[in-house]
């Protein structure tokens, strides 16, 4: 569950706000209806935008409570959870392919 101060990364484009998937922002307010106000800033710390987002629009990449980055595997799980079942199966098939490929490379 996202929390105040967490750093999140958009997983969808929001073209009307000129925000692209991959941009990171900080949760500055948690609403009661499962929406989160996120502040996006530039490299100088200047605010680019404030936007209320739903959890399916972002993943958490840094947790304020633990002061730690979220592991790559946890980020992948969060991304996959938002995919339709057919796409989830494709990701699983690709992961199996990569796993088999890595085993072949390491045994060579």
DOMIVO-805366 format. One line per field, with one value per atom (N, C-alpha, C, CB): residue number from 1; chain; atom name; x, y, z. Coordinates in pm, whole numbers, plus 50000, padded with zeros to 5 digits. Glycine has a CB too. Layout:
residues N
resi <- [NUM  ...]
chain <- [A  ...]
name <- [CA  ...]
x <- [X  ...]
y <- [Y  ...]
z <- [Z  ...]
end
This chain:
residues 108
resi <- [1  1  1  1  2  2  2  2  3  3  3  3  4  4  4  4  5  5  5  5  6  6  6  6  7  7  7  7  8  8  8  8  9  9  9  9  10  10  10  10  11  11  11  11  12  12  12  12  13  13  13  13  14  14  14  14  15  15  15  15  16  16  16  16  17  17  17  17  18  18  18  18  19  19  19  19  20  20  20  20  21  21  21  21  22  22  22  22  23  23  23  23  24  24  24  24  25  25  25  25  26  26  26  26  27  27  27  27  28  28  28  28  29  29  29  29  30  30  30  30  31  31  31  31  32  32  32  32  33  33  33  33  34  34  34  34  35  35  35  35  36  36  36  36  37  37  37  37  38  38  38  38  39  39  39  39  40  40  40  40  41  41  41  41  42  42  42  42  43  43  43  43  44  44  44  44  45  45  45  45  46  46  46  46  47  47  47  47  48  48  48  48  49  49  49  49  50  50  50  50  51  51  51  51  52  52  52  52  53  53  53  53  54  54  54  54  55  55  55  55  56  56  56  56  57  57  57  57  58  58  58  58  59  59  59  59  60  60  60  60  61  61  61  61  62  62  62  62  63  63  63  63  64  64  64  64  65  65  65  65  66  66  66  66  67  67  67  67  68  68  68  68  69  69  69  69  70  70  70  70  71  71  71  71  72  72  72  72  73  73  73  73  74  74  74  74  75  75  75  75  76  76  76  76  77  77  77  77  78  78  78  78  79  79  79  79  80  80  80  80  81  81  81  81  82  82  82  82  83  83  83  83  84  84  84  84  85  85  85  85  86  86  86  86  87  87  87  87  88  88  88  88  89  89  89  89  90  90  90  90  91  91  91  91  92  92  92  92  93  93  93  93  94  94  94  94  95  95  95  95  96  96  96  96  97  97  97  97  98  98  98  98  99  99  99  99  100  100  100  100  101  101  101  101  102  102  102  102  103  103  103  103  104  104  104  104  105  105  105  105  106  106  106  106  107  107  107  107  108  108  108  108]
chain <- [A  A  A  A  A  A  A  A  A  A  A  A  A  A  A  A  A  A  A  A  A  A  A  A  A  A  A  A  A  A  A  A  A  A  A  A  A  A  A  A  A  A  A  A  A  A  A  A  A  A  A  A  A  A  A  A  A  A  A  A  A  A  A  A  A  A  A  A  A  A  A  A  A  A  A  A  A  A  A  A  A  A  A  A  A  A  A  A  A  A  A  A  A  A  A  A  A  A  A  A  A  A  A  A  A  A  A  A  A  A  A  A  A  A  A  A  A  A  A  A  A  A  A  A  A  A  A  A  A  A  A  A  A  A  A  A  A  A  A  A  A  A  A  A  A  A  A  A  A  A  A  A  A  A  A  A  A  A  A  A  A  A  A  A  A  A  A  A  A  A  A  A  A  A  A  A  A  A  A  A  A  A  A  A  A  A  A  A  A  A  A  A  A  A  A  A  A  A  A  A  A  A  A  A  A  A  A  A  A  A  A  A  A  A  A  A  A  A  A  A  A  A  A  A  A  A  A  A  A  A  A  A  A  A  A  A  A  A  A  A  A  A  A  A  A  A  A  A  A  A  A  A  A  A  A  A  A  A  A  A  A  A  A  A  A  A  A  A  A  A  A  A  A  A  A  A  A  A  A  A  A  A  A  A  A  A  A  A  A  A  A  A  A  A  A  A  A  A  A  A  A  A  A  A  A  A  A  A  A  A  A  A  A  A  A  A  A  A  A  A  A  A  A  A  A  A  A  A  A  A  A  A  A  A  A  A  A  A  A  A  A  A  A  A  A  A  A  A  A  A  A  A  A  A  A  A  A  A  A  A  A  A  A  A  A  A  A  A  A  A  A  A  A  A  A  A  A  A  A  A  A  A  A  A  A  A  A  A  A  A  A  A  A  A  A  A  A  A  A  A  A  A  A  A  A  A  A  A  A  A  A  A  A  A  A  A  A  A  A  A  A  A  A  A  A  A  A  A  A  A  A  A]
name <- [N  CA  C  CB  N  CA  C  CB  N  CA  C  CB  N  CA  C  CB  N  CA  C  CB  N  CA  C  CB  N  CA  C  CB  N  CA  C  CB  N  CA  C  CB  N  CA  C  CB  N  CA  C  CB  N  CA  C  CB  N  CA  C  CB  N  CA  C  CB  N  CA  C  CB  N  CA  C  CB  N  CA  C  CB  N  CA  C  CB  N  CA  C  CB  N  CA  C  CB  N  CA  C  CB  N  CA  C  CB  N  CA  C  CB  N  CA  C  CB  N  CA  C  CB  N  CA  C  CB  N  CA  C  CB  N  CA  C  CB  N  CA  C  CB  N  CA  C  CB  N  CA  C  CB  N  CA  C  CB  N  CA  C  CB  N  CA  C  CB  N  CA  C  CB  N  CA  C  CB  N  CA  C  CB  N  CA  C  CB  N  CA  C  CB  N  CA  C  CB  N  CA  C  CB  N  CA  C  CB  N  CA  C  CB  N  CA  C  CB  N  CA  C  CB  N  CA  C  CB  N  CA  C  CB  N  CA  C  CB  N  CA  C  CB  N  CA  C  CB  N  CA  C  CB  N  CA  C  CB  N  CA  C  CB  N  CA  C  CB  N  CA  C  CB  N  CA  C  CB  N  CA  C  CB  N  CA  C  CB  N  CA  C  CB  N  CA  C  CB  N  CA  C  CB  N  CA  C  CB  N  CA  C  CB  N  CA  C  CB  N  CA  C  CB  N  CA  C  CB  N  CA  C  CB  N  CA  C  CB  N  CA  C  CB  N  CA  C  CB  N  CA  C  CB  N  CA  C  CB  N  CA  C  CB  N  CA  C  CB  N  CA  C  CB  N  CA  C  CB  N  CA  C  CB  N  CA  C  CB  N  CA  C  CB  N  CA  C  CB  N  CA  C  CB  N  CA  C  CB  N  CA  C  CB  N  CA  C  CB  N  CA  C  CB  N  CA  C  CB  N  CA  C  CB  N  CA  C  CB  N  CA  C  CB  N  CA  C  CB  N  CA  C  CB  N  CA  C  CB  N  CA  C  CB  N  CA  C  CB  N  CA  C  CB  N  CA  C  CB  N  CA  C  CB  N  CA  C  CB  N  CA  C  CB  N  CA  C  CB  N  CA  C  CB  N  CA  C  CB  N  CA  C  CB  N  CA  C  CB  N  CA  C  CB  N  CA  C  CB  N  CA  C  CB  N  CA  C  CB]
x <- [50084  50000  50089  49904  50069  50148  50124  50113  50225  50217  50277  50290  50245  50297  50450  50247  50507  50652  50713  50714  50636  50688  50716  50588  50821  50851  50784  51006  50710  50638  50684  50486  50659  50694  50569  50809  50537  50421  50441  50396  50335  50342  50251  50303  50190  50107  50144  49953  50122  50138  50014  50160  50035  49925  49951  49915  49916  49956  49900  49912  49779  49723  49797  49577  49880  49964  50111  49944  50139  50277  50363  50340  50304  50375  50383  50305  50501  50524  50554  50640  50519  50554  50704  50513  50739  50878  50915  50966  50839  50869  50837  50788  50919  50900  50850  51030  50770  50717  50702  50582  50661  50649  50504  50742  50455  50319  50320  50270  50235  50228  50095  50249  50000  49872  49805  49779  49746  49671  49523  49722  49442  49298  49230  49238  49112  49037  48987  48919  48975  48916  49021  48828  49135  49242  49302  49188  49307  49377  49492  49281  49595  49716  49759  49830  49780  49831  49982  49792  50029  50172  50228  50195  50345  50416  50530  50469  50533  50642  50730  50586  50861  50955  51061  51022  51130  51242  51371  51252  51484  51613  51654  51720  51598  51629  51534  51623  51442  51347  51224  51415  51210  51094  50975  51125  50859  50739  50696  50625  50678  50627  50475  50691  50424  50281  50243  50237  50120  50057  49942  50008  49924  49820  49771  49870  49639  49582  49585  49436  49645  49659  49595  49806  49554  49503  49621  49383  49616  49728  49762  49697  49667  49695  49772  49566  49798  49872  50021  49811  50061  50201  50245  50221  50377  50434  50520  50518  50532  50619  50761  50571  50858  50997  51087  51050  51037  51112  51011  51201  51034  50941  50996  50916  50916  50956  50972  50855  50883  50888  51018  50771  51064  51186  51310  51171  51290  51401  51483  51491  51412  51480  51412  51484  51494  51441  51370  51555  51265  51191  51272  51045  51283  51365  51306  51375  51391  51348  51240  51468  51255  51155  51019  51200  51017  50891  50829  50913  50913  50862  50801  50975  50869  50818  50683  50918  50672  50546  50435  50560  50464  50364  50321  50418  50416  50383  50297  50510  50337  50266  50123  50341  50105  49972  49872  49980  49917  49828  49800  49886  49862  49844  49723  49969  49663  49557  49617  49484  49534  49583  49667  49467  49628  49706  49846  49635  49857  49988  50071  49973  50005  50076  50138  49980  50064  50115  50235  50005  50231  50344  50468  50308  50450  50563  50621  50519  50535  50581  50658  50462  50605  50673  50810  50587  50817  50945  51043  50923  50995  51082  51136  51005  51052  51099  51207  50981  51185  51283  51417  51231  51411  51534  51604  51502  51527  51585  51657  51476  51593  51656  51781  51557  51774  51888  52005  51849  51978  52084  52148  52028  52069  52125  52214  52014  52175  52257  52390  52183  52386  52506  52599  52468  52543  52629  52689  52549  52626  52682  52778  52570  52792  52884  53026  52844]
y <- [49882  50000  50125  49999  50212  50336  50421  50416  50500  50582  50720  50513  50813  50949  50948  51033  51020  51029  50925  51017  50823  50722  50786  50605  50737  50778  50676  50787  50728  50642  50671  50661  50574  50588  50563  50491  50656  50636  50514  50760  50437  50323  50346  50193  50464  50504  50647  50493  50680  50818  50898  50826  51024  51117  51237  51161  51220  51318  51458  51270  51470  51604  51684  51593  51616  51682  51678  51617  51622  51608  51524  51746  51420  51328  51193  51316  51137  51011  50898  51026  50777  50660  50664  50527  50635  50636  50756  50633  50864  50981  50948  51106  50999  50971  51094  50922  51069  51175  51124  51225  51213  51181  51197  51270  51098  51108  51213  50969  51314  51423  51425  51556  51345  51335  51203  51457  51137  51014  51043  50899  51023  51045  50919  51087  50934  50821  50726  50873  50772  50688  50618  50773  50583  50512  50595  50382  50724  50812  50877  50920  50915  50970  51093  50864  51202  51325  51310  51453  51326  51307  51437  51190  51477  51594  51547  51682  51603  51576  51700  51536  51680  51792  51770  51808  51878  51866  51845  51994  51840  51815  51926  51798  52044  52155  52159  52288  52064  52060  52148  52099  52205  52289  52201  52390  52234  52155  52167  52199  52052  52047  52033  51930  51950  51924  51853  51840  51871  51794  51721  51885  51595  51518  51407  51460  51391  51279  51156  51310  51047  50924  50807  50895  50708  50582  50483  50527  50384  50289  50214  50189  50196  50125  50211  50078  50337  50425  50436  50562  50376  50389  50268  50516  50257  50160  50237  50048  50183  50242  50194  50205  50287  50250  50279  50324  50358  50389  50407  50518  50341  50347  50440  50205  50540  50638  50575  50752  50482  50422  50346  50328  50273  50193  50266  50061  50378  50453  50365  50511  50280  50187  50183  50046  50156  50136  50002  50142  49994  49870  49784  49898  49656  49567  49556  49427  49523  49508  49401  49472  49291  49186  49234  49063  49314  49369  49466  49439  49545  49636  49559  49729  49451  49368  49307  49257  49256  49197  49302  49140  49424  49530  49565  49655  49570  49597  49486  49614  49363  49249  49241  49119  49277  49271  49358  49315  49463  49554  49510  49692  49402  49357  49265  49284  49260  49161  49020  49189  48919  48781  48734  48688  48767  48725  48782  48766  48908  48973  48914  49124  48880  48815  48684  48790  48608  48481  48504  48406  48609  48641  48676  48756  48751  48786  48659  48885  48570  48443  48361  48362  48351  48277  48337  48275  48471  48537  48513  48688  48518  48492  48349  48516  48255  48116  48107  48023  48176  48178  48234  48262  48347  48408  48316  48541  48251  48159  48045  48105  47986  47877  47926  47816  48046  48103  48125  48236  48176  48201  48070  48276  47965  47835  47780  47736  47801  47758  47833  47778  47961  48046  48007  48196  47984  47954  47812  47968  47722  47587  47575  47485  47680  47677  47699  47781]
z <- [50000  50000  50000  50122  49905  49900  50024  49773  50058  50178  50151  50296  50239  50231  50227  50350  50131  50118  50026  50251  49987  49894  49758  49878  49692  49555  49464  49529  49366  49272  49130  49285  49043  48902  48820  48861  48731  48644  48556  48558  48537  48444  48324  48516  48319  48206  48168  48241  48042  47998  48039  47845  48074  48098  48006  48253  47877  47776  47799  47643  47854  47874  47981  47912  48061  48162  48123  48300  48004  47954  48048  47933  48108  48195  48126  48335  48121  48051  48150  47950  48110  48191  48220  48119  48344  48385  48471  48264  48461  48544  48690  48496  48779  48921  48995  48983  49097  49181  49323  49126  49412  49555  49600  49640  49674  49730  49839  49785  49823  49920  49996  49850  49951  50022  49985  49988  50085  50063  50086  50156  49985  49996  50048  49860  50106  50163  50055  50244  49931  49825  49738  49737  49797  49724  49611  49668  49628  49535  49611  49472  49537  49597  49520  49600  49592  49530  49517  49614  49395  49367  49312  49268  49366  49317  49227  49436  49109  49014  49007  48872  49016  49014  48906  49151  48870  48777  48857  48685  48788  48853  48950  48748  48935  49025  49145  48949  49152  49262  49244  49388  49125  49097  49060  48983  49115  49089  48943  49182  48880  48743  48744  48665  48836  48840  48970  48719  49010  49116  49050  49238  49084  49019  49110  48886  49119  49194  49105  49243  49156  49079  49152  49051  49076  49130  49133  49043  49221  49233  49104  49340  49015  48890  48789  48827  48824  48734  48769  48737  48880  48923  49003  49006  49020  49113  49213  49038  49332  49434  49408  49579  49404  49381  49502  49260  49595  49718  49830  49702  49943  50056  50165  50114  50199  50299  50437  50305  50473  50607  50631  50627  50530  50547  50498  50472  50427  50369  50275  50479  50197  50107  49971  50167  49870  49735  49730  49629  49654  49633  49537  49577  49567  49483  49342  49547  49248  49109  49099  49018  49172  49165  49217  49244  49323  49373  49273  49508  49207  49105  48989  49055  48948  48839  48876  48803  48998  49044  49039  49187  49083  49082  48940  49152  48848  48708  48648  48626  48673  48617  48672  48647  48797  48859  48784  49005  48718  48646  48503  48644  48458  48320  48308  48272  48189  48165  48164  48030  48187  48201  48083  48218  47961  47844  47845  47718  47883  47892  48006  47911  48117  48229  48181  48348  48102  48051  47960  47975  47878  47791  47872  47698  47980  48067  48128  48177  48175  48233  48130  48288  48009  47903  47873  47775  47868  47842  47957  47821  48080  48196  48190  48328  48152  48138  48030  48102  47917  47809  47859  47691  47931  47983  48082  48049  48167  48264  48195  48357  48095  48020  47948  47919  47891  47820  47915  47753  48035  48134  48177  48257  48191  48228  48118  48258  47993  47881  47877  47749  47901  47897  48012  47906  48129  48245  48237  48375  48162  48151  48033  48137  47955  47839  47880  47736]
end
